[in-house]
Amino acid sequence: MESPDHSPSHARSLRVRAPWNAMPRRALTLPALVAALLISACGEPVPPTSPPYSLVTGRRAAPLPSAQLATATAAARTFARAWVPTIYLRRPPPLQGATSAVRRAQLLEAARVPLVRRHLRPRVAGVELKIAARRVQVDIRVVDGRSPAFSVGATLELRPEGWQVVTISTPG
């Protein structure tokens, strides 16, 4: 004879549906959604960041004297006015105050300009400087009347002979 503990009918009666299977999924969806919304609102508010509006932004390792800041700003503007009109030319002239690496980069980029842009006249729409110790990052906004405005960049470094362009970066 079999023990009642091992009978199939007794084993079936001990099986109980799990509580999460007993409840319909729709009944759990709303409380889960409410809990998720409450949890997401529990953090500290993050203030919106505004874009920098000043000409000079960034953090400096050491204060740049106002005379050096003035010469850096003048050098950056002079460079921008000299470089931007030449960015669509097939053979751009050498840039004054630029290193040989910059000249090579300038010639490589000139070869990549599409033919439809060769006749356009790009011009400077704005210049933004980011100052670091003995270096200035220059972001130049360019417009040409047809293409969407874009940015090109350069790095100026303070050397014994003055501010010199050591790198350029082009769009793309």
VENTAPE-V790449 format. One record per backbone hydrogen bond with DSSP energy under -0.5 kcal/mol. CO is the residue of the C=O (numbers start at 1). NH is the residue of the N-H. E is the energy in kcal/mol with one decimal. If there is no record, write none. Layout:
# VENTAPE-V790449
CO|NH|E ; CO|NH|E
This chain:
# VENTAPE-V790449
3|6|-1.4 ; 4|7|-0.7 ; 7|11|-1.8 ; 8|12|-1.9 ; 9|13|-1.4 ; 10|14|-1.0 ; 11|15|-0.7 ; 12|15|-0.6 ; 18|21|-0.9 ; 18|22|-1.6 ; 19|23|-1.3 ; 24|27|-0.8 ; 24|28|-0.7 ; 25|28|-0.7 ; 25|29|-1.4 ; 26|30|-1.0 ; 27|31|-0.6 ; 28|32|-1.8 ; 29|33|-2.4 ; 30|34|-2.4 ; 31|35|-2.4 ; 32|36|-2.1 ; 33|37|-2.1 ; 34|38|-2.3 ; 35|39|-2.4 ; 36|40|-2.1 ; 37|41|-1.1 ; 39|42|-1.4 ; 40|43|-0.5 ; 45|47|-0.6 ; 55|57|-0.5 ; 55|129|-2.4 ; 57|131|-1.7 ; 63|65|-0.6 ; 65|69|-2.6 ; 66|70|-2.4 ; 67|71|-2.1 ; 68|72|-2.7 ; 69|73|-2.5 ; 70|74|-2.3 ; 71|75|-2.6 ; 72|76|-2.5 ; 73|77|-2.4 ; 74|78|-2.6 ; 75|79|-2.6 ; 76|80|-2.6 ; 77|81|-2.5 ; 78|82|-1.7 ; 79|83|-3.0 ; 80|84|-2.2 ; 83|86|-1.6 ; 84|87|-1.5 ; 86|89|-1.2 ; 95|98|-1.4 ; 97|165|-2.9 ; 99|103|-1.8 ; 100|104|-2.3 ; 101|105|-2.2 ; 102|106|-2.6 ; 103|107|-2.2 ; 104|108|-2.2 ; 105|109|-2.4 ; 106|110|-1.9 ; 107|111|-1.4 ; 108|112|-0.6 ; 109|112|-0.9 ; 110|113|-0.9 ; 114|117|-1.5 ; 114|118|-0.6 ; 115|118|-1.0 ; 117|120|-1.3 ; 120|122|-0.7 ; 123|143|-2.2 ; 126|141|-2.7 ; 128|139|-2.9 ; 129|57|-2.0 ; 130|137|-2.9 ; 132|135|-1.4 ; 134|158|-2.6 ; 135|132|-2.8 ; 136|138|-0.5 ; 136|156|-2.9 ; 137|130|-2.2 ; 137|139|-0.5 ; 138|140|-0.6 ; 138|154|-2.0 ; 139|128|-2.4 ; 139|141|-0.5 ; 140|152|-2.4 ; 141|125|-3.4 ; 141|126|-1.1 ; 142|150|-2.0 ; 143|123|-2.7 ; 144|121|-0.5 ; 147|144|-0.5 ; 150|142|-3.6 ; 152|140|-3.4 ; 153|169|-3.0 ; 154|138|-3.3 ; 155|166|-3.0 ; 155|167|-1.2 ; 156|136|-2.7 ; 157|159|-0.7 ; 157|164|-2.5 ; 159|162|-2.2 ; 162|159|-2.2 ; 164|157|-2.8 ; 164|166|-0.5 ; 165|99|-1.7 ; 167|155|-2.3 ; 169|153|-2.8
